Amino acid sequence: MRLRSRLQSRDEFVTHDADLEVTPPDSPGDRRHLLKILGATAVGAVGASLVEASPAGAADGDPVIMGSTNLCTSTTFIESNDGAGIYGIASSFSGLLTTGEIAGVIGDSDTVQGVVGLSSVSNGVSGVTSASDQAGVFGVDTSGGETSFGVGGVSDTGCGVFARGALAPLYLSPSGFAGAPTTGAHSPGQMYVDQNGVFYKCVAAGIPGTWVPMYSVVPLLTPVRVISTPSGGANTGGLVGPFSPNGATHTSSVLTGGATGIPDIAVGVIANLTISGNGGTLNGDGYLTLFPGGTSNPGTSSLNSGGDAFATSNGVTVSFGTGPGAGTLSFSWQGGGSPPACQVFLDVTAYIL
């Protein structure tokens, strides 16, 4: 263990200013007040303190000596019977001073944990900050290893990490890219959030591993018709029917954003798909295929017709196209038995993020 500190001891402090009366603290609150006094004076006196000769470091296993570098291989600790073993307060300098850093407590290690807290009655480590853009406890990993952690929590009987927040219990900073990670070695259990706020989880180890999106289904307050081929127009898919059963591909306009209520970052929709015989019956064995815009027709059936009905419908879940086809859907109408031309309607009840 290597403990580095330039915080003056009480004896050294009294030597520098004999006129200042310092009394031992009777409580953690008194201790905090004392350290504030010591810290304020240390800012002005630190230069004079460093000029004086520092005491020799403690021998291996001996108590820590303030104001010196203590090197040891045996367990060394600071013990308090009535409060904190180490109490660090930071204003414009460190509570436990380390050159170039500003923090209440700094733990620096090249081989093991920087800070370890053990307690049988309360928190092992407790960090508090009044700065709006800072963390009460902040851990940084500079090892460059892909299996190390900035902050780790382990419990043999309860939760390894507990989080509670007025805005949210947990915040995962989104990446600057859409989609799952594409580089680095990853392991099952890792979580990731892309720039659109989509969660991904790693389910198989590898480079970059196998990632599964954790999509959310968001119901619309009111279903919206996004394709209506008898109507045409920008707000109803931009297509005008009827459509012959020749298997041709028809692609809608962009269905996200604007009046539809479907956000631009939606990846798909849950909807009700309907076709009508354009005033006649849907005789024959026709089928309609609905698929992402800009992709090839998969040749599957989203809705089958027949039985001489004037109209028929089916529930569908379909992804939007991506790239040049982002936010669009395509369909084709075909079949045997001479099905008639048809009109197409799509009513969205929920979108997928």
C-alpha positions as CSV (number, residue, x, y, z in Angstrom):
1,M,0.0,0.0,0.0
2,R,1.3,3.5,-0.9
3,L,-0.4,6.4,1.0
4,R,0.6,9.8,-0.3
5,S,-0.5,12.9,1.5
6,R,0.6,16.5,2.0
7,L,-2.1,17.4,4.5
8,Q,-0.3,18.8,7.6
9,S,-0.7,17.0,10.9
10,R,-2.2,18.9,13.9
11,D,1.2,19.2,15.6
12,E,2.8,20.7,12.5
13,F,-0.1,23.1,12.1
14,V,0.3,24.4,15.7
15,T,4.0,24.9,15.1
16,H,3.2,27.2,12.1
17,D,0.6,29.2,14.0
18,A,1.0,28.9,17.8
19,D,-1.6,31.6,18.3
20,L,-4.4,29.5,16.9
21,E,-6.1,27.3,19.4
22,V,-7.0,23.9,18.1
23,T,-9.1,21.4,20.2
24,P,-9.6,17.8,19.4
25,P,-13.0,17.1,17.7
26,D,-15.7,15.5,19.8
27,S,-17.9,14.5,16.9
28,P,-17.8,14.0,13.2
29,G,-19.3,17.5,12.8
30,D,-16.5,19.0,15.0
31,R,-14.0,17.0,13.0
32,R,-15.4,18.4,9.8
33,H,-15.1,21.9,11.2
34,L,-11.5,21.3,12.3
35,L,-10.5,20.0,8.9
36,K,-12.0,23.1,7.2
37,I,-9.8,25.2,9.5
38,L,-6.8,23.1,8.7
39,G,-7.5,23.1,5.0
40,A,-7.9,26.9,4.8
41,T,-4.6,27.5,6.5
42,A,-2.9,24.7,4.5
43,V,-3.5,26.6,1.3
44,G,-1.4,29.5,2.6
45,A,1.1,27.4,4.6
46,V,1.7,24.6,2.2
47,G,4.6,26.3,0.6
48,A,6.4,26.8,3.9
49,S,5.5,23.3,5.0
50,L,7.2,21.7,1.9
51,V,10.4,23.7,2.5
52,E,10.8,22.1,5.9
53,A,12.4,18.6,6.1
54,S,9.7,15.9,6.0
55,P,9.8,13.3,8.7
56,A,11.1,9.8,7.7
57,G,8.4,7.5,6.4
58,A,6.9,4.8,8.7
59,A,8.6,1.4,8.9
60,D,6.8,-1.5,7.4
61,G,3.7,-2.2,9.6
62,D,4.1,0.9,11.7
63,P,1.4,3.6,12.0
64,V,1.2,6.0,9.1
65,I,3.2,9.2,9.5
66,M,1.5,12.3,8.1
67,G,3.5,14.6,5.8
68,S,5.8,11.8,4.5
69,T,5.8,9.0,2.0
70,N,4.9,5.7,3.7
71,L,5.9,2.5,1.9
72,C,4.9,-0.9,3.3
73,T,4.0,-4.4,2.4
74,S,2.1,-5.4,5.5
75,T,-1.5,-4.3,6.2
76,T,-1.5,-0.7,7.3
77,F,-4.7,1.1,8.4
78,I,-6.1,4.1,10.2
79,E,-8.6,3.3,12.9
80,S,-11.2,5.5,14.6
81,N,-13.5,4.5,17.5
82,D,-16.0,7.3,17.1
83,G,-16.1,8.4,13.5
84,A,-14.4,8.2,10.1
85,G,-11.0,6.6,9.8
86,I,-10.2,9.2,7.1
87,Y,-12.3,12.3,6.5
88,G,-11.5,14.2,3.4
89,I,-13.0,17.7,2.6
90,A,-12.4,19.4,-0.6
91,S,-12.9,23.1,-1.3
92,S,-10.3,24.4,-3.8
93,F,-7.8,21.6,-2.9
94,S,-8.0,17.9,-1.9
95,G,-9.1,16.8,1.5
96,L,-6.3,14.2,1.1
97,L,-4.0,16.3,-1.1
98,T,-2.6,14.9,-4.3
99,T,-0.9,17.2,-6.7
100,G,-3.1,18.3,-9.6
101,E,-6.3,16.7,-8.3
102,I,-9.4,18.2,-6.5
103,A,-11.4,15.6,-4.6
104,G,-12.5,14.7,-1.0
105,V,-10.6,11.4,-1.2
106,I,-8.3,10.1,-3.9
107,G,-7.3,6.5,-4.2
108,D,-4.5,5.6,-6.7
109,S,-3.3,2.1,-7.3
110,D,-1.6,0.3,-10.2
111,T,-2.4,-3.2,-9.1
112,V,-5.5,-3.3,-6.8
113,Q,-8.6,-1.2,-6.0
114,G,-8.0,2.5,-5.5
115,V,-10.5,2.8,-2.6
116,V,-12.0,0.0,-0.6
117,G,-14.5,0.6,2.2
118,L,-15.6,-2.0,4.7
119,S,-18.4,-1.5,7.3
120,S,-20.5,-3.8,9.3
121,V,-23.1,-1.2,10.2
122,S,-23.3,1.4,7.4
123,N,-22.0,2.3,4.0
124,G,-18.6,1.0,3.1
125,V,-17.9,4.0,0.9
126,S,-20.1,7.1,1.0
127,G,-19.6,10.0,-1.4
128,V,-21.5,13.4,-1.4
129,T,-21.2,16.4,-3.6
130,S,-23.1,19.7,-3.8
131,A,-21.8,20.4,-7.4
132,S,-24.6,20.0,-9.9
133,D,-22.4,18.4,-12.6
134,Q,-20.3,16.1,-10.4
135,A,-20.6,12.6,-8.9
136,G,-20.6,11.8,-5.3
137,V,-18.4,8.8,-6.1
138,F,-16.5,8.7,-9.4
139,G,-14.3,5.9,-10.6
140,V,-11.9,5.9,-13.5
141,D,-10.3,2.9,-15.2
142,T,-7.1,3.7,-17.1
143,S,-5.8,0.2,-17.4
144,G,-6.9,-0.2,-21.0
145,G,-8.2,-3.7,-20.2
146,E,-11.6,-4.8,-21.6
147,T,-12.5,-6.7,-18.4
148,S,-11.8,-3.9,-15.8
149,F,-14.2,-1.4,-14.3
150,G,-14.3,2.2,-13.2
151,V,-16.6,1.3,-10.3
152,G,-17.4,-2.1,-9.0
153,G,-19.9,-3.3,-6.4
154,V,-20.1,-6.8,-4.9
155,S,-22.5,-8.3,-2.3
156,D,-22.7,-11.8,-0.9
157,T,-26.2,-11.4,0.4
158,G,-27.8,-8.4,-1.4
159,C,-27.5,-6.1,-4.4
160,G,-24.0,-5.4,-5.8
161,V,-25.0,-1.8,-6.7
162,F,-27.9,0.2,-5.4
163,A,-29.1,3.3,-7.2
164,R,-31.8,5.9,-6.4
165,G,-32.4,9.3,-8.0
166,A,-35.0,12.0,-8.2
167,L,-34.8,12.1,-12.0
168,A,-34.0,8.4,-12.6
169,P,-32.2,5.6,-10.6
170,L,-29.8,4.9,-13.4
171,Y,-28.3,6.9,-16.3
172,L,-26.5,5.1,-19.1
173,S,-24.8,7.7,-21.3
174,P,-25.8,7.1,-25.0
175,S,-23.2,6.5,-27.6
176,G,-22.6,8.8,-30.5
177,F,-23.8,6.1,-33.0
178,A,-26.9,4.3,-34.0
179,G,-27.0,0.5,-33.4
180,A,-25.1,-2.0,-31.3
181,P,-21.3,-1.9,-30.7
182,T,-19.2,-3.0,-33.7
183,T,-15.7,-3.1,-32.2
184,G,-14.0,-4.6,-29.1
185,A,-14.4,-7.8,-27.2
186,H,-17.7,-8.1,-25.3
187,S,-19.3,-10.5,-22.9
188,P,-22.9,-11.6,-22.1
189,G,-24.5,-9.2,-19.6
190,Q,-23.1,-6.0,-20.9
191,M,-25.6,-3.2,-21.6
192,Y,-25.4,-0.5,-24.2
193,V,-27.5,2.5,-25.3
194,D,-27.2,3.9,-28.8
195,Q,-27.7,7.6,-29.9
196,N,-31.4,7.0,-30.4
197,G,-31.9,5.7,-26.8
198,V,-32.3,2.1,-27.9
199,F,-31.1,-0.5,-25.3
200,Y,-28.9,-3.4,-26.4
201,K,-27.7,-6.4,-24.4
202,C,-24.9,-8.7,-25.2
203,V,-26.0,-12.4,-25.3
204,A,-22.8,-14.0,-26.6
205,A,-19.2,-13.3,-26.2
206,G,-17.0,-12.3,-29.2
207,I,-15.6,-9.4,-31.2
208,P,-17.9,-7.5,-31.1
209,G,-20.2,-10.2,-29.6
210,T,-23.8,-10.8,-30.3
211,W,-26.1,-7.9,-29.4
212,V,-29.9,-8.0,-29.1
213,P,-31.9,-4.8,-29.2
214,M,-34.4,-4.3,-26.4
215,Y,-37.1,-2.6,-28.3
216,S,-40.0,-0.9,-26.7
217,V,-43.6,-0.9,-28.0
218,V,-45.3,2.5,-27.6
219,P,-49.1,2.6,-28.1
220,L,-50.5,5.6,-29.8
221,L,-53.2,7.4,-27.9
222,T,-55.4,7.2,-31.0
223,P,-54.8,4.8,-34.0
224,V,-53.7,6.6,-37.1
225,R,-54.3,5.7,-40.8
226,V,-51.0,6.1,-42.6
227,I,-51.9,4.4,-45.9
228,S,-55.2,4.9,-47.8
229,T,-54.8,4.2,-51.5
230,P,-58.3,5.5,-52.4
231,S,-57.4,8.9,-50.9
232,G,-53.7,9.2,-51.8
233,G,-51.9,12.3,-50.6
234,A,-48.9,12.8,-48.4
235,N,-50.6,12.0,-45.1
236,T,-52.0,8.7,-46.3
237,G,-48.9,7.1,-47.8
238,G,-48.7,9.0,-51.1
239,L,-50.1,6.1,-53.1
240,V,-53.2,6.0,-55.3
241,G,-54.9,2.7,-56.1
242,P,-56.4,0.4,-57.2
243,F,-53.5,-2.0,-57.7
244,S,-53.4,-4.8,-60.2
245,P,-52.5,-8.3,-58.9
246,N,-49.3,-8.4,-60.9
247,G,-46.8,-8.5,-58.0
248,A,-45.4,-5.0,-58.6
249,T,-43.8,-3.2,-55.6
250,H,-45.4,-0.1,-54.4
251,T,-43.6,2.0,-51.8
252,S,-45.2,4.6,-49.5
253,S,-43.9,8.1,-48.7
254,V,-42.2,8.6,-45.3
255,L,-44.7,7.6,-42.6
256,T,-42.7,8.9,-39.6
257,G,-42.9,12.4,-38.2
258,G,-45.4,15.1,-39.1
259,A,-49.1,14.4,-38.6
260,T,-48.8,10.6,-38.1
261,G,-47.5,10.9,-34.5
262,I,-44.9,8.3,-35.2
263,P,-41.4,9.7,-34.3
264,D,-38.6,9.7,-36.8
265,I,-36.5,7.3,-34.7
266,A,-39.2,4.6,-34.7
267,V,-38.0,1.3,-36.3
268,G,-41.3,-0.2,-37.1
269,V,-45.1,-0.3,-36.3
270,I,-47.8,-2.6,-35.1
271,A,-50.9,-2.1,-37.3
272,N,-54.0,-3.4,-38.9
273,L,-53.7,-4.1,-42.6
274,T,-56.9,-4.1,-44.8
275,I,-57.6,-4.6,-48.5
276,S,-60.8,-4.1,-50.4
277,G,-62.0,-5.3,-53.8
278,N,-62.5,-1.7,-55.0
279,G,-66.2,-2.2,-55.0
280,G,-66.1,-5.8,-56.0
281,T,-65.5,-9.1,-54.2
282,L,-62.1,-10.5,-53.4
283,N,-62.5,-13.7,-55.4
284,G,-59.5,-15.8,-56.2
285,D,-56.4,-16.6,-54.1
286,G,-54.7,-13.3,-53.9
287,Y,-52.3,-12.3,-51.2
288,L,-50.6,-9.1,-50.1
289,T,-47.1,-8.8,-48.9
290,L,-46.1,-5.9,-46.6
291,F,-42.3,-5.3,-46.1
292,P,-39.7,-2.6,-45.2
293,G,-39.3,0.1,-47.9
294,G,-36.2,-0.2,-50.0
295,T,-35.8,-4.0,-49.5
296,S,-36.6,-6.9,-51.8
297,N,-40.0,-8.6,-51.7
298,P,-39.6,-11.6,-49.3
299,G,-42.4,-13.4,-51.1
300,T,-44.3,-14.0,-47.8
301,S,-48.0,-13.3,-47.1
302,S,-49.2,-10.6,-44.7
303,L,-52.9,-11.0,-45.7
304,N,-54.8,-13.6,-47.8
305,S,-58.0,-12.9,-49.7
306,G,-60.8,-15.1,-51.0
307,G,-64.2,-16.3,-50.1
308,D,-65.9,-13.6,-52.1
309,A,-65.5,-11.0,-49.3
310,F,-65.7,-7.3,-50.1
311,A,-62.8,-6.6,-47.7
312,T,-60.5,-8.5,-45.4
313,S,-57.9,-7.5,-42.8
314,N,-55.1,-8.9,-40.6
315,G,-52.8,-7.6,-37.8
316,V,-49.2,-7.0,-38.8
317,T,-45.9,-6.1,-37.2
318,V,-43.4,-4.6,-39.8
319,S,-40.1,-2.7,-39.8
320,F,-39.6,0.5,-41.6
321,G,-36.9,0.6,-44.3
322,T,-33.5,2.1,-43.5
323,G,-31.1,4.3,-45.4
324,P,-32.8,5.8,-48.5
325,G,-36.0,3.9,-47.5
326,A,-36.1,5.1,-43.9
327,G,-39.6,5.5,-42.6
328,T,-41.2,3.9,-45.6
329,L,-43.1,0.6,-46.3
330,S,-43.6,-1.4,-49.5
331,F,-46.3,-3.9,-50.5
332,S,-47.2,-6.1,-53.5
333,W,-50.5,-7.7,-54.5
334,Q,-50.6,-10.9,-56.4
335,G,-52.0,-14.4,-56.5
336,G,-53.7,-17.1,-58.5
337,G,-57.4,-17.5,-59.5
338,S,-57.6,-14.1,-61.1
339,P,-58.0,-11.9,-58.0
340,P,-59.2,-8.4,-58.7
341,A,-57.5,-5.1,-58.3
342,C,-57.5,-3.9,-54.7
343,Q,-57.2,-0.9,-52.4
344,V,-54.9,-0.9,-49.4
345,F,-55.3,0.6,-45.9
346,L,-52.9,0.6,-42.9
347,D,-54.0,1.7,-39.5
348,V,-51.2,2.0,-36.9
349,T,-51.9,1.3,-33.3
350,A,-48.4,1.4,-31.9
351,Y,-44.8,2.1,-32.9
352,I,-41.6,0.4,-32.0
353,L,-38.4,2.1,-30.6
